[in-house]
């Protein structure tokens, strides 16, 4: 009798559990109607332990996804785990919960494979990805996956992003650590007020849990900064901990001093032995140079022209530069290797040169606020000549001496001056006047077809960007690249011929030409022709929907553009309507000016633009959109030609 009651109780309890699961599934499906799937929960639990006087850390990650549509079943049939020598994968597991009447049938994932995971632009790294494939996925099914990661270096604890490519019902990050560990954290990104912290105290440990609920999937926008600028995420790090019988406090991170103390051993013993090869090259390069700056320029240009950039991210090899003599003989290296060679060659020439850590514009952090390895991702050489600090990035084969690549404009550079001495300097932003496109178009009208020629002159980042594109192109690819730059009028643009020239001057300017025709462009109404001379409509596609977008608009560099369009008035016609001039400017953003005039049988349209910011912030969207809307209004204007 007791046994029967127990069985009945178990069955009733099972029915209640299944019913609750079904209710929860129904509620989620209703809440996220229109989505293909929802992440029911994503939970990462980091456990930090003290073993034999050393800190060890592991992460356990559990993820559950509910499939809401048939499309979702094909889109989300796999889960990928990324791991490396710093984050060693210990175990993985995955199952599919297939709807089966009132409950679910469990199907074990049998297909798991591990492949090389190479980051974009990286020649070699030790990263791998393990892919778990789920079977029998249908609408209403759930996928569950879990994996355990060992963090092999306590200096590189994981960060956690609370949003994902799917909406998340529950997002949770938990850390359990010994009481003799001083754990610190930073919440970064937007909407961090949605994340709630709870603390639990055990006998020997503390557990902190950061959780958020009902988060929308993050949206991807064009011309946007890296997700770390806006996606809510947490960075955790250990300030110090007690170890050993004497209760010694071991310090990890917390200040820039701590970070530099961690970094300095990577460079402290580099290039101690003299290199006859480097000495010979430097002597040859600098023998008739009249100044330190000229010596540094020649050395920089030598590295640009002779050392090929190949990125490596292999464990600590991603942090430690190689010997300059090895880089010199190999003729290739990553950013740290090029910095090593530049420092060694400049020092050989008697120039003050220093290893420099820097975060590219993909990194939103600054050193004083976030003195952790996540703050930077790049290394360059900085030389000090008189009162001037000059940043040399050997990974850019085209940038002129003295100009930083656009990817590090405005970023902080941590310059290693000695064992306990460093300096933080901000890289300047290059003014718009240094990045100029002068574009001239000459057109004539044959029936409704526009025929003409284009002359484009570029200087600054725009020129070097085009050179980089053209560097390794085939003739057909070069033709297409110039067409992409010269394209105007409509998608009926037909390029008849083209030319391209990169000047061998100090500024490395570029010129391109194209002849073209665009059919069905002009419109005839009675004895009048209507022709819109705005063959190019710069910035038109940068209008922002402020209701949808809360993320900054990012631009590669500040710039100036001057576009001149000259129309030959056909014989037997005169200009009966000329569009009005226009001019508008928004302080600290950008400006435009448009003007028309008639001279000696030609109509001249001159447009000038000046972009004076790298980021249009959400608070500036309204002002930015006013410029775009005014531009669009004038872009619609046409010149009217009437028969005499």
Secondary structure, DSSP 8 states (H G I E B T S, - for coil): -HHHHHHHHHHHHHHHHHHHHHHHHHHHHHHTTT-SEEEEEEEEEEEEEEETTEEEEEEEEEEEEEE-SHHHHHHTSEEEEEE-SSEEEEEEEEEEEEEETTEEEEEE--EEEEEE---TT-SEE--EEEEEE--S--TT-EEEEEEEEEES-TTS--EEES--SSEEEEEEEEEEEETTEEEEEEEESS-GGG-EEEEEE-SSEEEEEEEEEEE------TT---GGGTS-EEEEEEEEEEETTTTEEEE-SSSHHHHHHHHHHHHHTTT-S--HHHHHHHHHHHTT--SHHHHHHHHHHHHHHHSEE--EE-GGGGTS---HHHHHHHTEE-HHHHHHHHHHHHHHTT-EEEEEEE--TT----TTT--SGGG--EEEEEEEETTEEEEE-TT-SS--TT---GGGTT-EEEEEEETTEEEEEE-----GGGSEEEEEEEEEEETTEEEEEEEEEEETHHHHHHHHHHTT--HHHHHHHHHHHH--SSTTEEEEEEEEEE--STT--EEEEEEEEETT-SEEETTEEEE------TTGGG---TTT--S-EE-SS-EEEEEEEEEE--TTEEEEE----EEEE-TTSEEEEEEEEEETTEEEEEEEEEE--SEE-GGGHHHHHHHHHHHHHHHT--EEEEE-
